[in-house]
Amino acid sequence: MSKVEKDELSGVDTTGHDWDGIKELDNPMPRWWLWTFYATIIWSIGYWVVYPAWPLVSDYTKGVFGYSSRAELHEELASVEEGRASITTELVNADLADVKNNPQLYQFALSGGRSNYAVNCSQCHGSGAQGAPGFPNLNDDDWLWGGSVDAIYQTIKYGIRSDHDETRTGEMPAFLRDEILEKDQVSDVAEYVLSLSQEGRDPEAVTRGAEVYANECASCHGENARGNPEFGAPNLTDAIWFYGGDKQTIVNTIANGRANVMPAWDDRLDESVIRQISLYVHSLGGGK
Amino acid sequence: MDSSSVEKIDVTAVNKKENRSLYVKREKIHPKKATGSFRRLKWIIMGITLAIYYITPWIRWDRGVGAPDQAVLVDIEHNRFYFFFIELWPQEVYYITGILIVAALSLFLVTALFGRAWCGYSCPQTVWTDLFIFVERAIEGDRNARLKLDRAPMSFDKFQKRFLKHTIWVAIGVVTGGAWVFYFADAPTLFRDLLTFEAGSVAYITVAILTATTYVFGGLMREQVCTYMCPWPRIQGAMIDEESLSVTYHALRGEPRGPHKKGDSWEGRGHCIDCNQCVAVCPMGIDIRDGSQLECITCALCIDACDGVMEKIGLPKGLISYDTYAGQNTAEPIKKQQVRFIRPRTLIYGFLLLLVGSIMLVTLLNRSELDVNVIRDRNPLYVTLSDGTLRNGYTVKILNKTHDLRRFEISVEGIEITSRWLQTEGHNEQDLIVVVPGDAVSSVKLFVAANAEQLAGKSSRDIAIVVKDLANGNAERTETTFKGPR
């Protein structure tokens, strides 16, 4: 099968293989190629010595350079932080409401806020801060706990009903479950609340509901039902509903109460990042 | 005249059929100096093209305060391209595409009319090689002297000549690379910085690379660049037809060739005395008598050489001349009026050139000094406000291409709005006035709120955002949409 023969023209042996009459000369590797190949082998030995290379049982050889890509990343991050140090300090020491008068600082805060928002906040509030039932929309002009930069800052830093000592807190009681109100009364109050922003509700139920409201709800939501940011009590007269504006949802809210939690970010994010996010959220269009 | 006074040169074409092989080693070419009308033309064109290249960055052009005063400048740092009265922004890069199309079509037209005129006269490779050979000839002498020097063993004299030659070549390379970087920065400033070693490393690296390419291409590789590296000789076959001019040896008149003694009869033989002058002067090292070939760049130096010989031996000039393929089989050189310059191919190329050129010119003349981009917020698409109205957000980018500070007024058309305001740097402003510095872009956030009834049950309504230049009333209208719930 394989028959090595001498090629007449070049005097070189063939490999002995024959494919339909086509034979291949058994020329040696080009010299330059071989030397390059040997050089890479020698180079690789040097590589083992200076870089991490061999896996050991529970460890690996570190190499004399002590290089690791993780350390390199940390170094790079540290140098980024170092470069930002002065502006970060400036932001931490600034009066939040005043930052927008310093365009450079404000721009820095917005850019940082945008990416930090995406990483930390978008999971609940949405990537466009559009919110979802139970998670407020941060673009609009309706704020449960106040829409000034400082109010937003406090909400982010300490959270709402969070485990932080300084958390914002307020309670929407479960009026039916805790037997404060009767089922009919709950329905009446819901009718009354809806009548504040809609026409054509049942007038008798509204009258009954208004009485219950004055006794049970006005202390937090206010006589005029415009809410109170002290307790995070929402404005009940506007077009924006935290959990939903249909009667069923409102009845559910009154009957079972609401106690959603916004975590405190005080010990998770550093001061500068919290400030950046506060300014970013404030800039979305609804900031007061 | 004695035809024996024409020396027969011992030279063979580098691409002789019998010597052709894929693995043949390059034969060094020592072109002999040619004299004549084409050589003169080539000197003139060389002077003009080199002058354009070296002088252009130094031409000044007044654009007012704050703008560079360099006539031709590719300002990479500020994303601008300046060409005399034209100033282009990055988004207008299609003008560059247009210029490239015009350049390509011009090349097509010239090739269809005159063959490889580009290769022979104005291609940078030809021009610089010519310059390098000129230097070589000035130092080492003409062909014979150079051949002798090549064969001679290394000596002080040879070393000195070679050293001088390569030094000057490198110097030309440095100047060439140096001129290139001047197109990308203010030339006088960069020149001073380069000399005082204060210019950026990119400038030095660019100069170094172009020095190397100029030296290697013009000094060492020469004709190999044309024959092996350049795609144009392959492509141009598609533009040349039998009516295109090319440098042609009139075989009917010249053959059979052979040495000729003074007084012998010309009866029964050709006019070519086989002196090989045409081969000796050829910078590509070929023999034009072998016919039209890939390597020929139609520099016409062989015409000069042959005409000189014909004059000496008392025969009419034009044994080698510019001629068409159609005229090749006639013994006499074609007369100018016989060349069909106007034919479908040239008319089509000319028409396309005119078309693209006029489109470019019209768009350039109607180029607006104001450009507006409106980017609608997409996340969220709309926001319901506490009073029940819908709010949409738009990022409005205003490009002020003038060199003066301008004030622009933004207005919204096509919808009845309840409120609208601008957010610039964190401040909400009811005045929809944007101030944009000269030659700059400003980006503002525009919020528009309207009642849901404005959508008439649909989820979207077409509106327009109009930006008006308060200085001259020019307005740019941008169509967009106002969206609400589905």
Interface residues (C-beta under 8 A of the other chain):
Chain A: V99 K100 P103 Y106 Q107 G126 S127 G128 A129 Q130 N137 N139 D140 D141 D142 S197 N235 D238 A239 I240 L279 H282 S283 G285 G286
Chain B: D377 R378 N379 P380 V383 T384 L385 S386 D387 G388 R391 G393 Q423 E425 G426 H427 K445 F447
